[in-house]
Amino acid sequence: MARKNSCSSKILSILVILVVLSAITNSVAMVMAAESKAGSATDNKRMTFEDMLHVVKAASSSSPEWNGPLSGPSGKHDQYIAIICEDLKNGGILHVAQGVQEAASVIKWRVQVYDAEGTPQGRKKAFADALASNPDGIALIGADANAVSSGLQQAYSREIPVVGWHVSPVAGRLLEGPIVMNISTDPAEVAKITALAAITSSHGKAGVVIFTDSNFAIAMKKANIMADIIKSYPSCELLEIVDVAISNSSETVPDVVKTLLTKYGDRWTCTLAINDIYFDYAVPTLIVDETKSDKLNFLSAGDGSNAAFLRIQTGTLQTHTVAEPLNMQGWQIVDELNRLMSGENVTGYIAPPHLVTTDNALSDGGSQFLFDPDNGYKDIYKTIWKR
């Protein structure tokens, strides 16, 4: 009996120790998490105005050197790729699809484009039609992965490799899910550079409205980061985050702009957006209002559309865009698919962000109203594929 009581006492002691250790571990974890969050939130507060200028200048450098892959498998023969696009009215999506087509012609693959037209019904039909065509691989361009999960699972069950462009808030190699690679610049860096450019170009006195689309996780990530940075700078003011579906922007944005003009007046000096397309419909409305058209500064955290380049080059409200190397990323999609279909891993390559300004808007493809780095990427991919 004494032995039994002794054992019970020991077990109770052990349980108490485990509970205490668990509490300590949880407390430490909470402190570490809080410190990490606090550190992240205050990173931009620690930056001086001169630091911000340095970051913006570095992101604006012309002719960035190629820092992507230099080797890989030869191009596979007789492959067919389905290109599923979220909405070809979006200039970024259109140019990436064109880049895929251009690269496919070099590697000698067949392609077919399917346009989801930015609607749930369109996504369902585009995926169904693409899968019915029995592709060897799928390029998913601009659609949020969560919105097409059913189609992706079907592709996964049929062992069809999928490479995406702007399909997730996470850039590069994806460790979970049917999409193996999300080709994109780092959304967090893109958002950071855009917000810092807003602060520096306004001499630290921006009254900011942010346009975003809550249908896309990547859009909300950009918007939230930009908002945090603006709020962290004492003399800047975040006026509002406006949630407008990109697919409805042509109908919605003009009225939203009129409302913002009435609501904020001269306090509204700067507009940030997760995509240039919002400015396509905001600018005409503001040009009509001559009292405001010369007092607003537009900056976009993607993707460097033709219209954005034209606005920047002509000094029409928009002064900055963080441009994706859209054609180059189309070539990268083909390269990543070729690696997967050859039994190799994707590269995980993430292109650095490039800030287009009035000073560099004619460089690196700017004369064609796009960002196409003069870094020899086409010849490099041709060498890799032996084409």
C-alpha positions in Angstrom: 0.0 0.0 0.0 2.8 2.4 0.9 4.5 1.5 -2.5 1.3 2.3 -4.3 1.0 5.6 -2.6 4.6 6.4 -3.3 4.1 5.6 -7.0 1.0 7.8 -7.1 2.9 10.6 -5.5 5.7 10.3 -8.0 3.2 10.3 -10.9 1.5 13.4 -9.5 4.9 15.1 -9.1 5.8 14.3 -12.7 2.5 15.7 -14.0 3.0 18.9 -12.0 6.4 19.3 -13.5 5.1 18.7 -17.0 2.4 21.3 -16.6 4.9 23.8 -15.3 7.3 23.1 -18.2 4.4 23.4 -20.7 3.4 26.7 -19.2 6.9 28.0 -19.3 7.3 26.8 -22.9 4.1 28.5 -24.0 5.1 31.7 -22.2 8.4 31.8 -23.9 6.8 31.1 -27.3 4.3 33.9 -26.7 7.0 36.3 -25.8 9.1 35.3 -28.8 6.1 35.7 -31.1 5.3 39.1 -29.6 8.9 40.2 -30.0 9.0 38.9 -33.6 5.7 40.7 -34.4 6.9 43.9 -32.7 10.2 43.7 -34.5 8.4 43.3 -37.8 6.1 46.2 -37.1 8.8 48.5 -36.1 11.3 47.7 -38.9 10.1 50.7 -40.9 9.9 52.9 -37.9 13.6 52.3 -37.4 14.3 53.4 -41.0 15.4 57.0 -41.4 14.2 59.0 -44.4 17.6 58.6 -45.9 17.3 54.8 -45.5 14.0 54.9 -47.4 15.6 56.9 -50.2 18.4 54.4 -50.5 15.9 51.4 -50.8 13.8 53.3 -53.4 17.0 54.2 -55.4 18.2 50.6 -55.3 14.9 49.2 -56.6 14.9 51.8 -59.4 18.2 50.7 -60.9 18.2 50.1 -64.7 19.3 46.9 -66.4 19.4 44.5 -63.4 21.6 41.5 -64.1 20.3 38.0 -64.6 20.4 36.1 -61.3 18.3 33.1 -62.3 19.1 29.6 -63.3 22.0 28.8 -65.7 21.5 25.1 -66.2 18.7 22.5 -66.4 17.2 19.8 -68.5 17.0 19.9 -72.3 13.5 20.9 -73.7 11.1 17.9 -73.8 9.6 17.2 -77.2 5.9 17.2 -78.3 4.4 18.7 -75.1 1.0 20.4 -74.9 0.4 23.1 -72.2 -3.0 24.6 -71.2 -2.8 28.2 -70.2 -5.6 29.1 -67.8 -5.9 32.9 -67.3 -8.0 34.6 -64.6 -8.9 37.5 -66.8 -7.2 38.6 -70.1 -8.5 42.1 -69.6 -5.8 42.4 -67.0 -2.7 43.6 -68.7 -0.3 41.7 -66.4 -2.0 38.4 -67.0 -2.2 39.1 -70.8 1.6 39.7 -71.0 2.5 36.7 -69.0 0.4 34.5 -71.3 2.1 36.0 -74.3 5.4 35.3 -72.7 4.4 31.6 -72.3 3.3 31.5 -75.9 6.6 33.0 -77.1 8.7 30.6 -75.0 6.6 27.6 -76.1 7.2 28.4 -79.7 11.0 28.3 -79.0 10.9 25.1 -77.1 8.4 23.8 -79.7 5.4 23.0 -77.5 1.7 23.4 -78.4 -0.4 25.7 -76.2 -4.0 26.7 -75.8 -5.3 29.7 -73.8 -8.4 29.5 -71.6 -9.9 32.7 -70.2 -11.9 32.6 -67.0 -13.0 36.2 -67.5 -12.7 36.9 -63.8 -15.9 35.1 -62.7 -16.6 31.9 -60.7 -18.5 30.4 -63.6 -15.6 31.3 -66.0 -13.0 29.7 -63.7 -15.0 26.5 -63.5 -15.5 26.4 -67.3 -11.9 27.3 -68.1 -10.5 24.5 -65.9 -13.0 22.0 -67.2 -12.2 22.8 -70.8 -8.4 22.8 -70.1 -8.6 19.4 -68.3 -10.7 17.9 -71.1 -8.0 18.8 -73.5 -5.6 16.4 -71.7 -2.6 18.7 -71.2 0.9 17.6 -70.3 1.1 20.6 -68.0 -0.9 23.7 -66.8 0.1 27.3 -66.5 -2.3 29.0 -64.1 -2.0 32.8 -64.5 -3.5 35.3 -62.1 -6.1 33.1 -60.4 -6.2 32.7 -56.6 -5.4 29.1 -55.9 -8.3 28.9 -53.3 -10.8 30.0 -56.0 -9.9 27.1 -58.3 -9.1 24.4 -55.7 -11.5 21.8 -57.3 -9.8 22.1 -60.7 -6.4 21.9 -59.1 -7.3 18.8 -57.2 -8.4 17.1 -60.5 -5.1 18.1 -62.1 -3.2 16.8 -59.1 -5.1 13.4 -59.2 -4.2 13.1 -62.8 -0.5 14.0 -62.1 -0.6 17.0 -64.3 2.1 19.5 -63.2 0.9 23.0 -62.4 3.0 26.1 -62.3 1.3 29.4 -61.3 1.8 33.1 -61.6 0.4 35.3 -58.8 -1.7 32.4 -57.4 -0.6 32.7 -53.8 0.7 35.2 -51.3 3.9 33.1 -51.1 6.4 33.5 -54.0 8.6 30.7 -55.2 8.5 27.0 -54.5 5.3 25.9 -52.7 5.8 23.0 -50.3 2.1 22.0 -50.1 -0.8 21.7 -52.5 -1.1 20.9 -56.2 0.7 24.0 -57.4 4.5 23.4 -57.3 5.7 26.9 -58.1 4.3 30.4 -57.8 6.1 32.7 -60.1 6.1 36.2 -58.7 8.3 38.9 -57.2 8.0 38.8 -53.4 4.7 40.5 -52.6 5.9 41.8 -49.3 8.9 43.5 -50.9 6.8 44.9 -53.7 4.4 46.4 -51.1 7.3 47.7 -49.0 9.0 49.5 -51.9 5.7 51.0 -53.1 4.9 52.4 -49.7 8.4 53.7 -49.2 8.3 55.4 -52.6 5.0 57.1 -51.5 6.6 58.4 -48.4 9.8 59.7 -50.1 8.1 61.2 -53.1 5.7 63.2 -50.8 8.6 64.2 -48.5 7.0 62.3 -45.7 3.6 64.0 -45.9 1.3 61.7 -47.8 -2.5 61.4 -47.2 -3.1 57.9 -48.6 -5.9 55.9 -50.0 -5.2 52.2 -50.9 -7.1 50.2 -53.5 -7.2 46.5 -53.1 -9.3 43.4 -53.9 -10.2 41.0 -51.0 -10.9 38.2 -53.5 -7.2 37.7 -53.7 -5.0 36.8 -50.8 -1.9 38.3 -52.5 -3.8 41.6 -52.9 -4.7 41.8 -49.3 -1.2 40.9 -48.2 0.2 43.8 -50.3 -2.5 46.2 -49.0 -2.0 45.4 -45.4 1.8 45.8 -45.6 1.5 49.2 -47.4 -1.0 50.3 -44.8 1.2 49.3 -41.9 4.2 51.2 -43.4 2.2 54.3 -44.1 0.7 54.3 -40.5 4.2 53.8 -39.1 5.5 57.1 -40.5 4.3 59.9 -38.1 3.7 62.7 -40.7 1.8 60.4 -43.1 -1.9 59.6 -42.8 -3.8 56.5 -44.0 -7.2 57.8 -45.0 -8.9 54.6 -46.2 -8.5 51.1 -47.7 -10.9 50.7 -50.5 -12.0 47.2 -51.5 -13.0 47.0 -55.1 -13.1 43.8 -57.2 -10.6 44.1 -60.1 -13.2 42.5 -62.3 -15.7 45.3 -61.5 -13.2 48.2 -61.5 -14.4 49.8 -64.7 -17.9 50.2 -63.3 -17.0 50.9 -59.7 -13.8 53.0 -59.6 -15.1 56.3 -61.1 -17.9 56.6 -58.5 -15.5 55.6 -55.7 -13.1 58.4 -56.8 -15.9 61.0 -56.7 -16.8 59.9 -53.2 -13.2 60.1 -52.0 -12.9 63.6 -53.4 -15.9 64.7 -51.5 -14.9 62.9 -48.3 -11.3 63.9 -48.0 -10.7 66.9 -50.3 -7.1 68.2 -50.0 -6.2 65.6 -47.4 -6.1 63.0 -50.2 -2.7 63.5 -51.8 -1.5 59.9 -52.6 -3.2 56.8 -54.0 -1.6 53.3 -53.7 -3.0 50.3 -55.4 -2.3 46.6 -55.6 -2.6 46.7 -59.4 -2.3 49.4 -62.1 -5.8 48.6 -63.5 -7.5 50.7 -60.8 -5.8 53.8 -62.2 -7.1 53.1 -65.7 -10.5 54.1 -64.5 -9.5 56.6 -61.8 -7.4 58.9 -64.0 -10.1 59.9 -66.5 -12.4 60.9 -63.6 -9.6 63.0 -62.0 -8.6 64.7 -65.2 -12.1 66.0 -65.5 -11.7 67.5 -62.0 -8.9 70.0 -62.9 -8.7 71.3 -59.3 -7.4 67.9 -58.1 -5.7 66.3 -61.1 -2.3 68.0 -60.5 -2.3 67.4 -56.7 -2.5 63.6 -56.6 0.3 61.1 -56.8 -0.5 57.5 -58.0 1.8 54.5 -57.1 1.1 50.9 -57.9 2.4 47.7 -56.3 2.1 45.8 -59.6 2.3 44.9 -62.3 3.6 47.5 -64.8 0.9 47.6 -67.4 1.3 49.3 -70.8 -1.1 52.1 -69.6 0.9 52.6 -66.4 4.1 53.1 -68.4 2.3 55.6 -70.6 1.0 57.5 -67.6 4.4 57.6 -66.0 6.2 58.7 -69.2 3.7 61.5 -69.9 3.4 62.6 -66.3 -0.3 61.8 -66.1 -0.9 61.4 -62.3 0.9 58.0 -62.0 4.5 58.4 -60.9 5.6 54.8 -59.9 4.7 51.2 -60.5 6.6 48.1 -59.3 6.7 46.3 -62.6 6.9 42.5 -62.9 9.1 41.2 -65.7 6.0 39.7 -67.3 7.4 38.3 -70.5 10.4 36.9 -68.6 8.1 35.3 -66.1 6.2 33.7 -69.0 9.5 32.1 -70.1 10.1 31.0 -66.5 6.8 29.2 -66.4 7.8 27.1 -69.4 11.2 26.4 -67.9 9.7 25.3 -64.6 7.2 23.1 -66.4 9.9 21.6 -68.5 11.9 20.7 -65.3 8.8 19.1 -63.7 8.0 17.1 -66.8 11.6 16.0 -67.0 11.5 14.6 -63.4 13.4 17.5 -61.8 12.6 20.0 -59.2 11.6 23.6 -59.9 14.2 26.3 -59.5 12.4 28.4 -56.8 13.7 31.5 -58.6 12.2 34.8 -57.5 12.9 37.9 -59.6 13.8 41.0 -57.7 11.2 43.9 -57.6 11.8 46.8 -60.0 10.4 50.2 -59.4 9.5 52.2 -62.5 9.8 55.9 -62.1 9.8 59.0 -64.4 13.6 58.7 -64.5 13.9 55.1 -65.8 10.5 54.5 -67.5 12.2 54.3 -71.0 14.8 51.7 -69.9 14.5 47.9 -70.1 11.6 47.7 -72.5 10.0 51.0 -71.5 9.9 52.2 -75.0 7.4 49.4 -75.6 5.6 50.3 -72.5 6.6 47.3 -70.4 9.4 46.1 -68.2 11.5 43.6 -70.1 15.0 43.4 -68.5 17.9 43.7 -70.8 19.7 40.8 -69.1 19.8 38.1 -71.9 17.2 35.8 -70.3 15.9 34.5 -73.6 19.4 33.4 -74.8 20.0 31.8 -71.4 16.8 29.7 -71.5 17.5 28.7 -75.1 20.9 27.5 -74.1 19.4 25.5 -71.2 16.7 23.9 -73.4 19.2 23.3 -76.3 17.0 25.2 -78.7 
